[in-house]
Amino acid sequence: MAHGLAGLTPEASNQEDRPDQNELVEVEQNFLDQMAPVLAGLVDIWWNVRAANEPYRSAFPGLVEEGNILMWFFLNKMSRQVMVEWSDEAALTVSWLRSQTAANPGSAQLRQLYNKLSDCPDFLAMYRNPGLVTSRHKPLMLLNTPNGLKVLNARLIPHPKDEELKIFIATTVR
């Protein structure tokens, strides 16, 4: 919004201030690896997984290979087996995507992602829901694992150097 007041597009004003994201991801991968056994991942505003440590990869089978959390939720059947509260978690992620859509109208990345998911009735229903969820319904995330139920205390934290990146961290409660 302030960009428009300054007569700049968001792209024009952010490019000089932002670090190279690929370099940042490389640095963050090392940081995430050192956080083990805490689950840690780096995602961008379109829910692309940019980096993840081994505990994160193990907890969400196929997610890092899929590359995008929304694609994993709606196109990979494993997500429904892993996420105990799949509907709540998916709806929250779609709602966050909708808020990014409002902040980034005309985004080519959003258009691509939406087109890939537009054949998924669950995605469309959640995307078209007029309600907007802005926070988790509870701090705990429940996962089915080969060893039984895993309860995580999960957080999504803004990256200190790039507003388009967020750090997901989750500790095991039980």
Accessible surface in RSA format (square Angstrom, percent):
REM  Atomic radii and reference values for relative SASA: ProtOr
REM  Chains: A
REM  Algorithm: Lee & Richards
REM  Probe-radius: 1.40
REM  Slices: 20
REM RES _ NUM      All-atoms   Total-Side   Main-Chain    Non-polar    All polar
REM                ABS   REL    ABS   REL    ABS   REL    ABS   REL    ABS   REL
RES MET A   1   195.84 101.4 147.54  97.6  48.30 115.0 122.05 103.8  73.79  97.8
RES ALA A   2    70.99  65.3  63.46  97.9   7.54  17.1  64.02  90.2   6.97  18.5
RES HIS A   3    50.79  27.8  47.62  33.1   3.16   8.1  39.95  41.2  10.84  12.6
RES GLY A   4    57.66  71.1   0.00   N/A  57.66  71.1  36.95 101.4  20.71  46.4
RES LEU A   5   157.25  87.6 121.81  87.1  35.44  89.1 125.89  88.4  31.36  84.4
RES ALA A   6    70.48  64.8  35.05  54.1  35.43  80.6  47.99  67.6  22.49  59.6
RES GLY A   7    68.23  84.1   0.00   N/A  68.23  84.1  37.07 101.7  31.17  69.8
RES LEU A   8    82.79  46.1  74.60  53.4   8.19  20.6  78.04  54.8   4.75  12.8
RES THR A   9    77.98  55.5  74.74  75.8   3.24   7.7  70.40  94.6   7.58  11.5
RES PRO A  10    64.35  46.9  64.21  58.5   0.13   0.5  64.35  53.1   0.00   0.0
RES GLU A  11   112.07  64.3 108.81  82.3   3.26   7.8  60.47 117.0  51.60  42.1
RES ALA A  12    56.57  52.0  33.77  52.1  22.80  51.9  44.29  62.4  12.28  32.5
RES SER A  13    25.14  21.2  13.61  18.2  11.53  26.6  18.97  40.4   6.18   8.7
RES ASN A  14    25.26  17.4  25.26  24.4   0.00   0.0   0.97   2.3  24.29  23.5
RES GLN A  15   111.49  62.3  97.11  71.0  14.38  34.2  42.49  90.4  69.00  52.3
RES GLU A  16   162.74  93.4 126.43  95.7  36.31  86.4  50.70  98.1 112.04  91.5
RES ASP A  17   119.40  83.6  86.48  86.1  32.92  77.8  31.16  73.3  88.24  88.0
RES ARG A  18    57.08  24.0  40.69  20.7  16.39  39.0  16.86  23.0  40.22  24.4
RES PRO A  19    50.31  36.7  32.51  29.6  17.81  64.7  44.97  37.1   5.34  33.2
RES ASP A  20    77.44  54.2  58.81  58.5  18.63  44.1  28.28  66.6  49.16  49.0
RES GLN A  21    36.49  20.4  31.06  22.7   5.43  12.9  15.31  32.6  21.18  16.1
RES ASN A  22   106.98  73.8  99.52  96.2   7.46  18.0  27.68  66.6  79.31  76.7
RES GLU A  23   120.07  68.9 116.96  88.5   3.11   7.4  42.02  81.3  78.05  63.7
RES LEU A  24    15.43   8.6  13.01   9.3   2.42   6.1  15.01  10.5   0.42   1.1
RES VAL A  25    20.23  13.3  20.23  18.3   0.00   0.0  20.23  17.6   0.00   0.0
RES GLU A  26   136.20  78.2 124.82  94.4  11.38  27.1  44.56  86.2  91.64  74.8
RES VAL A  27    99.13  65.2  92.28  83.5   6.85  16.5  97.64  84.8   1.49   4.0
RES GLU A  28    20.26  11.6  20.26  15.3   0.00   0.0   0.05   0.1  20.21  16.5
RES GLN A  29    48.99  27.4  48.99  35.8   0.00   0.0  35.67  75.9  13.33  10.1
RES ASN A  30    88.47  61.0  85.22  82.4   3.25   7.8  22.47  54.1  66.00  63.8
RES PHE A  31    97.88  49.0  94.82  58.7   3.06   8.0  97.51  59.1   0.37   1.0
RES LEU A  32     0.12   0.1   0.12   0.1   0.00   0.0   0.12   0.1   0.00   0.0
RES ASP A  33    71.78  50.3  58.51  58.2  13.28  31.4  24.97  58.8  46.81  46.7
RES GLN A  34   130.16  72.8  97.21  71.0  32.95  78.5  43.41  92.4  86.75  65.8
RES MET A  35    46.08  23.9  34.45  22.8  11.63  27.7  41.98  35.7   4.11   5.4
RES ALA A  36    49.76  45.8  29.70  45.8  20.06  45.6  30.14  42.4  19.62  52.0
RES PRO A  37   117.55  85.7 107.58  98.1   9.97  36.3 109.24  90.2   8.31  51.7
RES VAL A  38    37.43  24.6  35.24  31.9   2.19   5.3  37.40  32.5   0.03   0.1
RES LEU A  39     1.59   0.9   1.59   1.1   0.00   0.0   1.59   1.1   0.00   0.0
RES ALA A  40     0.00   0.0   0.00   0.0   0.00   0.0   0.00   0.0   0.00   0.0
RES GLY A  41     0.00   0.0   0.00   N/A   0.00   0.0   0.00   0.0   0.00   0.0
RES LEU A  42     0.05   0.0   0.05   0.0   0.00   0.0   0.05   0.0   0.00   0.0
RES VAL A  43     0.83   0.5   0.83   0.8   0.00   0.0   0.83   0.7   0.00   0.0
RES ASP A  44    12.71   8.9  11.00  10.9   1.71   4.0   3.06   7.2   9.65   9.6
RES ILE A  45    16.15   9.2  10.59   7.9   5.55  13.4  15.87  11.4   0.28   0.8
RES TRP A  46    13.68   5.5  13.68   6.6   0.00   0.0   6.47   3.4   7.21  11.7
RES TRP A  47    17.67   7.1  17.67   8.6   0.00   0.0  17.34   9.2   0.33   0.5
RES ASN A  48    37.99  26.2  37.99  36.7   0.00   0.0  10.55  25.4  27.45  26.5
RES VAL A  49    18.46  12.2   0.38   0.3  18.08  43.6   0.38   0.3  18.08  49.0
RES ARG A  50    65.81  27.6  45.21  23.0  20.60  49.1  15.23  20.8  50.59  30.7
RES ALA A  51     6.53   6.0   0.44   0.7   6.09  13.9   6.48   9.1   0.05   0.1
RES ALA A  52     0.92   0.8   0.00   0.0   0.92   2.1   0.00   0.0   0.92   2.4
RES ASN A  53     1.06   0.7   0.72   0.7   0.34   0.8   1.06   2.5   0.00   0.0
RES GLU A  54   111.53  64.0 107.34  81.2   4.19  10.0  61.03 118.0  50.50  41.2
RES PRO A  55    29.13  21.2  20.52  18.7   8.61  31.3  27.71  22.9   1.43   8.9
RES TYR A  56     4.57   2.1   4.57   2.6   0.00   0.0   1.16   0.9   3.41   4.2
RES ARG A  57    87.02  36.5  79.24  40.4   7.78  18.5  21.45  29.3  65.57  39.7
RES SER A  58    75.16  63.5  48.18  64.3  26.98  62.2  40.94  87.2  34.22  47.9
RES ALA A  59     7.01   6.4   0.20   0.3   6.81  15.5   5.10   7.2   1.90   5.0
RES PHE A  60     9.69   4.8   9.03   5.6   0.65   1.7   9.03   5.5   0.65   1.9
RES PRO A  61    49.72  36.2  44.93  41.0   4.79  17.4  49.37  40.8   0.35   2.2
RES GLY A  62    27.94  34.4   0.00   N/A  27.94  34.4  18.58  51.0   9.36  21.0
RES LEU A  63     4.25   2.4   4.25   3.0   0.00   0.0   4.25   3.0   0.00   0.0
RES VAL A  64    30.97  20.4  20.34  18.4  10.63  25.6  20.34  17.7  10.63  28.8
RES GLU A  65   135.61  77.9  98.47  74.5  37.15  88.4  73.04 141.3  62.57  51.1
RES GLU A  66    66.21  38.0  39.42  29.8  26.79  63.8   7.65  14.8  58.56  47.8
RES GLY A  67    24.41  30.1   0.00   N/A  24.41  30.1  21.29  58.4   3.12   7.0
RES ASN A  68     8.79   6.1   8.79   8.5   0.00   0.0   7.12  17.1   1.66   1.6
RES ILE A  69    21.90  12.5  21.90  16.3   0.00   0.0  21.90  15.8   0.00   0.0
RES LEU A  70     0.00   0.0   0.00   0.0   0.00   0.0   0.00   0.0   0.00   0.0
RES MET A  71    23.15  12.0  23.15  15.3   0.00   0.0  23.15  19.7   0.00   0.0
RES TRP A  72     2.80   1.1   2.80   1.4   0.00   0.0   2.80   1.5   0.00   0.0
RES PHE A  73     9.17   4.6   8.08   5.0   1.09   2.8   8.08   4.9   1.09   3.1
RES PHE A  74    20.02  10.0   0.64   0.4  19.37  50.4   1.42   0.9  18.60  53.2
RES LEU A  75    88.78  49.4  54.16  38.7  34.62  87.0  59.70  41.9  29.08  78.2
RES ASN A  76    38.40  26.5  32.13  31.1   6.26  15.1   7.77  18.7  30.62  29.6
RES LYS A  77   171.83  83.8 164.77 101.1   7.07  16.8 110.06  99.1  61.78  65.8
RES MET A  78    75.61  39.2  72.55  48.0   3.06   7.3  65.24  55.5  10.37  13.7
RES SER A  79     0.00   0.0   0.00   0.0   0.00   0.0   0.00   0.0   0.00   0.0
RES ARG A  80   113.01  47.4  95.15  48.5  17.86  42.5  41.65  56.9  71.36  43.2
RES GLN A  81   110.87  62.0 101.78  74.4   9.10  21.7  45.74  97.4  65.13  49.4
RES VAL A  82     6.27   4.1   6.05   5.5   0.22   0.5   6.27   5.5   0.00   0.0
RES MET A  83     4.76   2.5   3.45   2.3   1.31   3.1   3.08   2.6   1.68   2.2
RES VAL A  84    65.79  43.3  37.52  34.0  28.27  68.1  41.10  35.7  24.68  66.9
RES GLU A  85    40.85  23.5  33.12  25.1   7.74  18.4  20.76  40.1  20.10  16.4
RES TRP A  86    23.42   9.4  21.63  10.5   1.79   4.2  21.63  11.5   1.79   2.9
RES SER A  87    65.56  55.4  63.28  84.4   2.29   5.3  35.19  74.9  30.37  42.5
RES ASP A  88    69.17  48.5  61.22  60.9   7.95  18.8   7.83  18.4  61.34  61.2
RES GLU A  89     8.55   4.9   7.91   6.0   0.64   1.5   3.06   5.9   5.49   4.5
RES ALA A  90     0.00   0.0   0.00   0.0   0.00   0.0   0.00   0.0   0.00   0.0
RES ALA A  91    34.25  31.5  31.06  47.9   3.19   7.2  31.18  43.9   3.07   8.1
RES LEU A  92     8.61   4.8   8.00   5.7   0.61   1.5   8.15   5.7   0.46   1.2
RES THR A  93    10.32   7.3  10.32  10.5   0.00   0.0   0.25   0.3  10.07  15.2
RES VAL A  94     0.31   0.2   0.31   0.3   0.00   0.0   0.31   0.3   0.00   0.0
RES SER A  95     5.33   4.5   4.18   5.6   1.14   2.6   5.02  10.7   0.31   0.4
RES TRP A  96    54.41  21.8  54.24  26.3   0.17   0.4  48.82  26.0   5.59   9.1
RES LEU A  97     0.00   0.0   0.00   0.0   0.00   0.0   0.00   0.0   0.00   0.0
RES ARG A  98    52.53  22.1  46.47  23.7   6.06  14.4   7.34  10.0  45.19  27.4
RES SER A  99    43.82  37.0  34.30  45.8   9.52  21.9  29.53  62.9  14.29  20.0
RES GLN A 100    42.97  24.0  42.97  31.4   0.00   0.0   5.44  11.6  37.53  28.5
RES THR A 101    31.30  22.3  30.08  30.5   1.23   2.9  30.08  40.4   1.23   1.9
RES ALA A 102    82.51  75.9  51.85  80.0  30.67  69.8  63.10  88.9  19.41  51.4
RES ALA A 103    69.37  63.8  38.46  59.4  30.91  70.3  49.66  69.9  19.71  52.2
RES ASN A 104    43.72  30.1  37.87  36.6   5.85  14.1  10.73  25.8  32.98  31.9
RES PRO A 105   111.09  81.0  85.66  78.1  25.43  92.4  89.08  73.5  22.01 136.8
RES GLY A 106    63.32  78.1   0.00   N/A  63.32  78.1  33.60  92.2  29.73  66.6
RES SER A 107    23.38  19.8  10.86  14.5  12.52  28.8  16.71  35.6   6.67   9.3
RES ALA A 108    64.27  59.1  57.64  89.0   6.62  15.1  57.86  81.5   6.41  17.0
RES GLN A 109    88.08  49.3  83.34  60.9   4.74  11.3  30.72  65.4  57.36  43.5
RES LEU A 110    16.39   9.1  16.39  11.7   0.00   0.0  16.39  11.5   0.00   0.0
RES ARG A 111   129.46  54.4 125.10  63.8   4.35  10.4  60.83  83.1  68.63  41.6
RES GLN A 112   112.48  62.9 109.34  79.9   3.14   7.5  31.12  66.2  81.36  61.7
RES LEU A 113    12.50   7.0  10.68   7.6   1.82   4.6  12.18   8.6   0.31   0.8
RES TYR A 114    57.34  26.8  57.34  32.6   0.00   0.0  43.22  32.5  14.12  17.4
RES ASN A 115    93.56  64.5  80.77  78.0  12.80  30.8  24.33  58.6  69.23  66.9
RES LYS A 116   120.73  58.9 101.46  62.3  19.26  45.9  58.88  53.0  61.85  65.9
RES LEU A 117     0.00   0.0   0.00   0.0   0.00   0.0   0.00   0.0   0.00   0.0
RES SER A 118    37.07  31.3  29.12  38.9   7.96  18.3  13.85  29.5  23.23  32.5
RES ASP A 119   131.62  92.2 105.36 104.9  26.27  62.1  35.13  82.7  96.49  96.2
RES CYS A 120    15.08  11.4  12.95  14.4   2.14   5.0   6.97  17.7   8.11   8.7
RES PRO A 121   106.23  77.4  98.07  89.4   8.16  29.7 102.69  84.8   3.54  22.0
RES ASP A 122    57.71  40.4  55.85  55.6   1.86   4.4   6.28  14.8  51.43  51.3
RES PHE A 123     0.00   0.0   0.00   0.0   0.00   0.0   0.00   0.0   0.00   0.0
RES LEU A 124    30.42  16.9  30.42  21.8   0.00   0.0  30.42  21.4   0.00   0.0
RES ALA A 125    67.83  62.4  49.64  76.6  18.19  41.4  59.28  83.5   8.55  22.7
RES MET A 126    32.31  16.7  24.66  16.3   7.65  18.2  27.71  23.6   4.59   6.1
RES TYR A 127    40.42  18.9  36.57  20.8   3.84  10.0  26.71  20.1  13.70  16.9
RES ARG A 128   160.31  67.3 133.81  68.2  26.50  63.1  58.82  80.4 101.48  61.5
RES ASN A 129    77.65  53.6  72.37  69.9   5.28  12.7  12.60  30.3  65.06  62.9
RES PRO A 130   126.13  91.9  97.83  89.2  28.31 102.9 105.32  87.0  20.81 129.3
RES GLY A 131    40.76  50.3   0.00   N/A  40.76  50.3  36.02  98.8   4.74  10.6
RES LEU A 132    93.31  52.0  62.23  44.5  31.08  78.1  62.28  43.7  31.03  83.5
RES VAL A 133    72.89  48.0  68.59  62.1   4.30  10.4  72.49  63.0   0.41   1.1
RES THR A 134    98.64  70.2  79.12  80.2  19.52  46.5  49.89  67.0  48.75  73.7
RES SER A 135    71.80  60.7  66.51  88.8   5.29  12.2  38.57  82.1  33.23  46.5
RES ARG A 136    51.88  21.8  34.00  17.3  17.88  42.6  26.20  35.8  25.68  15.6
RES HIS A 137   102.21  55.9  61.39  42.7  40.81 104.4  65.75  67.8  36.45  42.4
RES LYS A 138    65.47  31.9  60.16  36.9   5.31  12.6  39.87  35.9  25.60  27.3
RES PRO A 139    69.26  50.5  65.57  59.8   3.70  13.4  68.76  56.8   0.50   3.1
RES LEU A 140    53.45  29.8  53.45  38.2   0.00   0.0  53.45  37.5   0.00   0.0
RES MET A 141    12.00   6.2  12.00   7.9   0.00   0.0  12.00  10.2   0.00   0.0
RES LEU A 142    31.02  17.3  29.36  21.0   1.66   4.2  29.36  20.6   1.66   4.5
RES LEU A 143     0.00   0.0   0.00   0.0   0.00   0.0   0.00   0.0   0.00   0.0
RES ASN A 144    74.55  51.4  67.90  65.6   6.65  16.0  19.17  46.1  55.38  53.5
RES THR A 145    35.31  25.1  18.61  18.9  16.70  39.8  19.29  25.9  16.02  24.2
RES PRO A 146   145.76 106.2 100.67  91.8  45.09 163.9 114.54  94.6  31.22 194.1
RES ASN A 147   150.24 103.6 110.67 106.9  39.57  95.3  35.14  84.6 115.10 111.3
RES GLY A 148    35.42  43.7   0.00   N/A  35.42  43.7  33.34  91.5   2.08   4.7
RES LEU A 149    97.87  54.5  67.71  48.4  30.15  75.8  67.71  47.6  30.15  81.1
RES LYS A 150    60.60  29.6  59.97  36.8   0.64   1.5  23.06  20.8  37.55  40.0
RES VAL A 151     0.58   0.4   0.58   0.5   0.00   0.0   0.58   0.5   0.00   0.0
RES LEU A 152     0.00   0.0   0.00   0.0   0.00   0.0   0.00   0.0   0.00   0.0
RES ASN A 153    50.70  35.0  46.91  45.3   3.79   9.1   2.62   6.3  48.08  46.5
RES ALA A 154     1.20   1.1   0.88   1.4   0.32   0.7   0.88   1.2   0.32   0.9
RES ARG A 155   110.55  46.4 107.57  54.8   2.98   7.1  50.77  69.4  59.78  36.2
RES LEU A 156    49.17  27.4  20.95  15.0  28.22  70.9  20.95  14.7  28.22  75.9
RES ILE A 157    72.10  41.0  71.72  53.4   0.38   0.9  72.10  51.9   0.00   0.0
RES PRO A 158    88.21  64.3  81.72  74.5   6.49  23.6  81.72  67.5   6.49  40.3
RES HIS A 159    10.50   5.7   1.66   1.2   8.84  22.6   0.91   0.9   9.59  11.2
RES PRO A 160   117.79  85.8  74.59  68.0  43.20 157.0  86.49  71.4  31.30 194.5
RES LYS A 161   139.47  68.0 120.98  74.2  18.48  44.0  72.09  64.9  67.38  71.8
RES ASP A 162     3.06   2.1   0.00   0.0   3.06   7.2   1.76   4.1   1.30   1.3
RES GLU A 163   115.47  66.3  93.50  70.7  21.97  52.3  45.04  87.1  70.43  57.5
RES GLU A 164    50.99  29.3  50.99  38.6   0.00   0.0   5.25  10.2  45.74  37.3
RES LEU A 165     0.24   0.1   0.00   0.0   0.24   0.6   0.00   0.0   0.24   0.6
RES LYS A 166    55.20  26.9  55.20  33.9   0.00   0.0  33.36  30.0  21.84  23.3
RES ILE A 167    17.91  10.2  17.91  13.3   0.00   0.0  17.91  12.9   0.00   0.0
RES PHE A 168    23.88  11.9  23.88  14.8   0.00   0.0  23.88  14.5   0.00   0.0
RES ILE A 169    39.66  22.6  39.66  29.5   0.00   0.0  39.66  28.6   0.00   0.0
RES ALA A 170     0.47   0.4   0.00   0.0   0.47   1.1   0.46   0.6   0.02   0.0
RES THR A 171    64.11  45.6  62.99  63.9   1.11   2.7  50.51  67.8  13.59  20.6
RES THR A 172    72.80  51.8  43.06  43.7  29.74  70.9  35.22  47.3  37.58  56.8
RES VAL A 173    75.57  49.7  44.96  40.7  30.61  73.8  50.06  43.5  25.50  69.2
RES ARG A 174   174.24  73.2 146.72  74.8  27.52  65.5  86.66 118.4  87.59  53.1
END  Absolute sums over single chains surface
CHAIN  1 A     9713.4       7798.9       1914.5       5600.7       4112.6
END  Absolute sums over all chains
TOTAL          9713.4       7798.9       1914.5       5600.7       4112.6
